[in-house]
Amino acid sequence: MNYVLNYILIGFVFIFIVDMSTEYIRKQGIVKLPASDEWNWGTRLFTVLIWPVGLFFFLRGYIRERYFNNKNK
């Protein structure tokens, strides 16, 4: 039972970090995010359950933008 609770807790922490970073990016105007990319509670709860997949895509996008984007050089 502890494994399940830890898994869900990590999912909530992951969603919190993604929401805070998205809000920061939106406020700073770093990237223009379309309004259709807003997350509702159903999407958040679903992502809590599949957070390893979300973490994979988050890290993949970060690495691509940070290290393989020619605009940063």
Secondary structure as GFF3:
##gff-version 3
##sequence-region A 1 73
A	DSSP	alpha_helix	2	28	.	.	.	ID=ss1
A	DSSP	three_ten_helix	35	37	.	.	.	ID=ss2
A	DSSP	alpha_helix	41	49	.	.	.	ID=ss3
A	DSSP	alpha_helix	51	67	.	.	.	ID=ss4
A	DSSP	three_ten_helix	70	72	.	.	.	ID=ss5
###
